[in-house]
Amino acid sequence: MKKSNLVFGILLCFISFSSVKVHAQDALDTVYDDGTLSEFSIQETLSEVVDTEAVDVNSVSEQGFIPEIPANATYISDREEAITSEPSAEKILGTDNRKIVSNTTIDPYKKIAFLLITYPNGKKFIGSGNLVSSDTVLTAGHCLYDKDMGGFAKSIAVYPGYNGNYAPFGVAYSKKLMTVRAWVDSSSPQHDIGAIKLDRPIGSKVGWFGLTTNPTSPITLSGYHGDLNRKMGTETGNISRLTTNNVYYQLDSTGGSSGSGVYNNNKQILAVHAYGSNYGNYGTRINTDKLNVVKSWITLNPVAPTNTTGVNYNSHVAELGWLVNVANGGTSGTTGQNRRMEAIKININDSKFAGSIQYRTHVKDKGWLNWVSNGTVSGTTGQKRQMEAIQIKLTGELSSAYNIQYRTHLQNKGWTSWVSNGATSGTTGQNRQMEAIQIRLVKK
């Protein structure tokens, strides 16, 4: 959005400073479009950066086509004031410094998506988003959830690299939508962030952006500004102001650009564009807590507090770093994204029985590593070496009270059968990466 006092006043009415009170510990709980909720938990071991993924092929996909975009689709940031789909052009900050992207099939523009959003009341809107994994689009919360429109969007069509009237890489559709409690409950501009889980890994064609908690200039805003005839616009500038939850900048935008990722020269997103103010335009900052949340969206795993009773574990995954803690049979890692697990930490929280949990991993070009225990890292980080197998066992009173069971998700094989108490899960000698793991305690 943009700067005019009228528009900003309307925006303030839109976000409304609801009387609903959002407690700090609840603000970043994830709310899904099926009505379920995943509690937020502070994770102390997460990496501060998620790597970008570049796909070198710049040719137009054979699935490219001319989509039918309804003429009455309103640009999302204008939805409170628009009568027609014509965008307002009064939101430019001084001189308009945006440039139209002529070739959207090159990096990083092909990783930026045109969103066609349909709400339960039938109204359609246009917004922007960025691929952050093969099947995840990061966008603004108000691009997918609006109380006045019936809550969560009914469907979102995603067109990476859209160029005026042509979708060079085809289309993917939303299969799951998510945002945070603070947006659902109170439309907080400090937490205007959400994600779209797709029905196909379209990011494998175009790549995806990384994420960073370190906001540094120069920065770029690229998206589908409503006054550019559905073409992508881009502008590079500097950060003008930072707060804990927002990043401010003098980058021009109009309706439709909401949801665009603000990214650095390393193609890492540091904020999600959404608003205008007296300080200029601004977006929701990817701080440490937001990075935690977005990682859980990318992997679509519920976050478990690290002191959860039972078995707790988190894995180090290619391009994502350390993932959030999961517990008691939850999935750590990814499936369907072709990402290798590289390391793991496992711990037991049980005050009733003495003993420990021990584990070792089989790593590419290294073989079986030494046994470690109780939260120590097994595997490697920073070496791009895949885990291929794992053995886990209990000692002391724990081994008398429980069986430890586990199974792994393997490249091109899927989930293995459950094994227990020191048996091998995975493969050796096949050059097959582990991608995810589930671990559980079963009473004897």
C-alpha positions in Angstrom: 0.0 0.0 0.0 0.9 3.7 0.0 1.2 7.1 1.6 -1.8 9.4 1.3 -3.4 10.4 4.6 -6.8 9.3 3.2 -5.6 5.9 2.2 -3.7 5.5 5.4 -6.8 6.4 7.4 -8.8 3.9 5.4 -6.1 1.3 6.1 -6.3 2.0 9.8 -10.0 1.5 9.6 -9.4 -1.7 7.8 -7.0 -3.1 10.4 -9.3 -1.5 13.0 -7.3 -2.1 16.1 -9.7 -4.8 17.2 -10.8 -5.1 20.8 -9.6 -8.7 20.7 -6.5 -8.9 22.9 -3.7 -11.0 21.6 -1.2 -12.1 24.3 2.4 -12.1 23.2 2.7 -15.8 23.7 -0.3 -16.5 21.4 0.4 -13.9 18.7 2.3 -16.3 16.5 0.2 -19.4 16.9 -0.5 -20.7 13.4 -4.2 -20.7 12.3 -5.0 -22.9 9.3 -7.9 -22.6 6.9 -9.4 -25.9 8.2 -9.9 -24.4 11.6 -6.9 -26.1 13.3 -4.2 -24.3 15.3 -0.6 -25.0 16.0 0.9 -23.3 19.1 4.0 -21.2 18.7 7.1 -22.1 20.7 10.4 -20.3 21.0 13.2 -22.3 19.5 16.7 -21.5 20.6 18.7 -23.4 18.0 17.3 -22.2 14.6 19.5 -20.9 11.9 19.0 -17.2 11.1 19.1 -17.7 7.4 17.2 -19.9 4.9 19.1 -20.4 1.6 17.7 -19.5 -1.7 17.3 -22.1 -4.5 18.1 -21.1 -8.1 17.0 -23.2 -11.1 19.2 -22.4 -14.0 16.8 -23.3 -16.8 15.4 -19.9 -18.1 13.3 -21.3 -20.9 9.5 -21.0 -20.9 7.8 -24.1 -19.5 5.8 -26.2 -21.9 2.9 -25.8 -19.5 2.8 -22.0 -20.1 -0.6 -20.7 -21.1 -2.8 -17.6 -21.2 -5.0 -17.7 -18.1 -8.4 -16.1 -17.9 -8.1 -13.4 -15.2 -11.6 -12.0 -14.4 -12.0 -8.4 -15.4 -13.6 -7.6 -12.0 -10.7 -8.9 -9.9 -9.8 -6.1 -7.5 -6.2 -5.3 -6.5 -6.0 -6.5 -3.0 -4.7 -3.4 -1.2 -7.5 -1.3 -2.7 -10.3 -3.6 -1.7 -11.8 -1.4 0.9 -12.0 1.6 -1.4 -12.3 0.2 -4.9 -15.5 0.3 -6.8 -14.0 -1.2 -10.0 -10.8 -3.1 -10.7 -9.1 0.1 -11.7 -6.3 0.7 -9.2 -5.6 4.0 -7.5 -2.4 5.8 -8.8 -2.1 8.2 -5.8 0.2 6.0 -3.7 3.6 6.7 -5.2 6.2 8.3 -2.9 7.4 11.3 -4.8 8.9 10.3 -8.2 7.8 6.9 -9.5 11.0 4.9 -9.7 9.5 1.5 -10.6 10.5 -0.3 -13.7 8.5 -2.9 -15.6 10.1 -6.4 -15.7 10.2 -7.3 -19.4 11.5 -10.8 -18.9 9.8 -12.6 -16.0 11.3 -16.0 -16.9 14.7 -15.2 -15.4 15.9 -15.3 -11.8 14.7 -13.9 -9.4 11.5 -12.7 -11.2 10.3 -16.2 -12.1 10.1 -17.0 -8.3 7.6 -14.1 -7.8 3.9 -15.1 -8.2 0.7 -13.4 -9.3 -2.1 -14.4 -7.0 -5.7 -14.7 -8.0 -7.6 -14.9 -4.7 -11.3 -16.0 -4.4 -13.1 -15.4 -1.1 -16.1 -17.4 0.2 -18.4 -14.4 -0.8 -17.3 -14.8 -4.4 -15.2 -11.7 -4.6 -11.9 -12.0 -6.4 -8.7 -10.1 -5.7 -5.2 -9.8 -7.1 -2.1 -9.9 -4.9 1.6 -11.0 -4.9 3.7 -13.7 -3.3 7.1 -15.3 -3.4 8.1 -19.0 -3.6 10.0 -19.9 -0.4 10.1 -23.7 -1.1 9.0 -26.0 -3.9 5.4 -25.9 -2.7 5.1 -22.9 -0.4 4.3 -19.2 -1.2 5.0 -16.5 1.3 2.5 -13.6 1.2 0.7 -11.1 3.4 -1.9 -12.3 5.9 -4.5 -9.9 4.3 -3.9 -11.6 1.0 -5.5 -14.8 2.3 -7.6 -13.9 5.4 -10.2 -11.2 5.7 -13.1 -11.3 8.2 -15.3 -9.1 6.0 -14.8 -11.4 3.0 -15.8 -14.6 5.0 -12.5 -15.5 6.6 -9.9 -17.5 4.8 -9.9 -17.4 1.0 -11.8 -20.2 -0.7 -9.0 -20.7 -3.3 -5.9 -19.0 -4.6 -4.4 -19.6 -8.0 -0.6 -19.0 -8.2 1.1 -18.0 -11.4 4.9 -17.7 -11.0 6.5 -15.2 -13.4 3.2 -14.0 -14.8 3.7 -11.3 -17.4 0.7 -9.3 -18.3 -1.4 -12.0 -19.9 0.8 -15.0 -20.0 1.8 -17.6 -17.3 5.1 -19.0 -18.5 5.4 -21.7 -15.8 1.8 -22.7 -15.6 -0.3 -22.5 -12.4 -0.6 -24.1 -9.0 -3.5 -24.0 -6.6 -3.8 -23.6 -2.9 -4.4 -26.7 -0.9 -3.8 -25.2 2.5 -3.7 -21.6 3.8 -2.2 -20.4 7.1 -1.5 -17.2 9.0 -0.9 -16.2 12.6 -3.4 -15.7 15.4 -2.5 -12.0 15.7 -3.7 -11.4 12.1 -6.9 -13.4 12.5 -7.8 -11.9 15.8 -6.8 -8.3 15.5 -5.5 -7.6 12.0 -2.2 -6.5 13.5 0.1 -4.8 11.0 3.0 -6.2 13.0 2.0 -9.7 12.1 0.5 -9.4 8.6 2.0 -12.6 7.2 0.8 -15.8 5.8 1.6 -18.7 3.5 0.0 -20.8 0.7 0.7 -24.5 0.5 0.4 -25.6 -3.1 -1.1 -28.7 -4.7 2.1 -29.3 -6.7 5.8 -28.5 -6.4 5.9 -25.7 -9.0 8.9 -24.2 -7.2 11.0 -27.1 -8.6 10.6 -25.4 -12.0 11.5 -21.8 -10.9 13.4 -22.1 -7.6 12.6 -20.1 -4.5 13.8 -17.3 -2.3 15.7 -17.6 0.9 14.9 -15.8 4.1 17.0 -13.8 6.5 16.6 -12.1 9.9 19.4 -9.6 9.0 17.8 -6.6 7.2 20.5 -4.8 5.2 20.4 -2.5 2.3 20.0 -2.4 -0.7 16.6 -4.0 -0.9 14.2 -4.7 -3.8 10.5 -4.8 -4.0 9.1 -6.7 -7.0 5.4 -7.5 -7.5 2.2 -7.0 -9.4 1.4 -3.3 -8.9 -2.1 -2.6 -10.1 -1.3 0.4 -12.4 1.1 -1.6 -14.5 -1.5 -3.5 -16.5 -0.8 -6.8 -14.7 2.8 -6.7 -15.4 5.5 -7.1 -12.8 7.2 -3.9 -11.4 10.4 -3.7 -9.5 12.4 -1.0 -7.6 15.6 -1.1 -5.6 16.4 1.2 -2.7 17.4 1.3 1.0 15.8 0.6 4.4 14.7 3.9 6.0 13.6 2.6 9.4 13.4 -0.7 11.4 11.3 -1.8 14.3 11.0 -5.2 15.9 8.2 -6.3 13.6 8.4 -4.0 10.6 10.8 -2.7 7.9 10.2 0.7 6.3 11.4 1.9 2.9 10.9 4.5 0.2 9.9 2.0 -2.5 6.9 2.8 -4.6 3.9 0.5 -4.8 0.2 0.4 -5.7 -2.6 -2.1 -5.1 -1.7 -5.6 -6.0 1.8 -5.5 -4.7 0.7 -6.5 -1.2 2.3 -9.8 -0.3 5.5 -9.2 -2.3 8.7 -10.2 -0.5 11.2 -7.4 0.1 14.6 -9.1 -0.6 18.3 -8.3 -0.5 21.0 -8.9 -3.1 21.3 -12.5 -2.0 17.7 -13.1 -3.0 16.7 -13.5 0.7 13.4 -12.1 1.9 13.6 -9.8 4.9 10.1 -8.5 5.0 6.6 -9.0 3.4 5.3 -5.8 1.8 1.9 -4.7 3.0 1.4 -1.0 4.1 2.0 2.7 3.8 2.5 5.3 6.5 4.0 8.7 7.2 7.4 7.0 7.3 6.9 5.5 3.8 5.9 2.1 2.8 6.5 -0.9 5.0 6.2 -4.6 5.5 6.2 -7.3 8.1 9.7 -8.1 9.2 11.2 -11.6 9.1 12.6 -11.5 12.7 13.7 -14.6 14.5 10.2 -15.5 15.7 8.7 -15.0 12.2 11.5 -17.1 10.7 10.6 -19.9 13.2 7.0 -19.7 12.0 7.7 -19.6 8.3 10.0 -22.6 8.7 7.2 -24.5 10.3 5.0 -23.6 7.4 7.5 -24.7 4.8 7.8 -28.1 6.5 4.1 -28.0 7.7 5.1 -29.5 11.0 3.5 -28.5 14.3 6.0 -26.9 16.7 6.5 -28.6 20.1 8.0 -26.8 23.1 11.5 -28.2 23.7 10.4 -29.3 27.2 7.6 -31.5 26.0 7.4 -34.7 27.9 8.6 -37.7 25.9 11.0 -37.8 23.0 12.0 -34.4 21.4 14.0 -34.0 18.2 14.9 -31.6 15.5 16.8 -32.0 12.2 19.1 -30.0 10.1 17.9 -29.9 6.5 19.5 -28.7 3.3 18.7 -25.0 2.6 16.5 -24.7 5.8 19.1 -25.3 8.5 17.8 -26.4 11.9 14.1 -26.9 12.0 11.7 -26.4 14.9 11.4 -29.0 17.7 8.9 -31.7 17.2 8.0 -34.5 19.7 6.4 -37.9 20.1 5.9 -39.1 16.6 5.8 -35.8 14.8 7.6 -35.4 11.5 11.0 -33.7 11.5 12.4 -32.9 8.0 10.5 -32.6 4.7 8.7 -34.8 2.2 8.1 -34.0 -1.4 10.8 -31.3 -1.5 13.9 -33.4 -2.3 15.8 -31.9 0.7 18.4 -34.0 2.5 18.6 -34.3 6.2 22.1 -33.5 7.3 22.1 -33.8 11.1 19.8 -34.5 14.1 19.5 -33.9 17.8 17.3 -36.1 20.0 16.5 -35.8 23.7 14.2 -37.4 26.3 12.2 -35.5 28.8 11.0 -38.0 31.4 11.4 -37.4 35.2 10.2 -40.9 36.2 13.0 -43.0 34.8 16.8 -42.7 34.8 18.7 -43.4 31.6 19.5 -41.8 28.3 18.8 -41.9 24.6 21.7 -42.8 22.3 21.8 -42.5 18.5 24.2 -42.5 15.6 23.8 -41.7 11.9 25.2 -43.0 8.7 26.5 -40.1 6.6 27.5 -40.0 3.0 31.3 -40.5 2.5 31.7 -40.9 6.2 29.8 -44.1 7.1 28.6 -44.7 10.6 29.5 -41.9 13.1 30.1 -42.5 16.8 27.2 -42.9 19.2 26.1 -39.7 20.9 23.3 -39.0 23.4 20.9 -36.6 25.0 20.7 -33.7 22.5 24.2 -33.9 21.0 24.4 -33.3 17.3 24.8 -36.4 15.1 25.6 -35.8 11.4 27.2 -32.8 9.8 26.3 -29.2 9.0 27.8 -26.9 6.4 29.3 -29.9 4.5 26.3 -30.7 2.2 26.5 -34.4 3.3 23.3 -36.4 3.4 22.2 -38.6 6.3 21.4 -42.0 4.9 20.5 -44.1 8.0 20.0 -43.9 11.7 20.1 -46.2 14.8 18.5 -45.1 18.1 18.4 -46.9 21.5 17.6 -46.3 25.2 19.7 -47.1 28.2 19.1 -47.6 31.9 15.6 -47.5 33.4 14.2 -45.9 30.2 15.1 -49.1 28.2 13.2 -51.2 30.7 10.1 -49.0 30.6 9.9 -48.1 26.9 10.6 -49.3 23.4 12.0 -46.5 21.1 10.4 -46.8 17.7 11.4 -44.8 14.6 11.0 -44.7 10.8 12.6 -42.6 8.0 11.4 -41.0 4.8 13.9 -41.9 2.0 14.5 -40.3 -1.4 12.4 -42.1 -4.1 11.2 -44.7 -1.5 8.9 -42.8 0.9 8.4 -44.0 4.5 10.1 -47.1 5.7 8.5 -49.5 8.2 8.9 -48.8 11.9 11.9 -50.3 13.6 13.0 -50.2 17.2 15.7 -50.3 19.8 18.9 -49.9 17.9 17.8 -51.4 14.5 18.8 -49.5 11.3 16.3 -47.3 9.6 17.4 -46.1 6.2 19.9 -47.5 3.7 23.6 -47.8 3.4 25.6 -48.1 0.2 22.7 -46.9 -2.0 23.5 -43.1 -2.0 19.9 -42.5 -0.9 19.2 -39.5 1.3 17.1 -39.4 4.4 14.5 -36.6 4.1 12.4 -36.9 7.3 12.1 -38.9 10.5 9.4 -39.8 13.1 10.3 -41.1 16.6 8.0 -42.3 19.4 8.2 -44.0 22.8 6.0 -47.0 23.3 5.5 -48.4 26.8 6.5 -52.0 27.4 
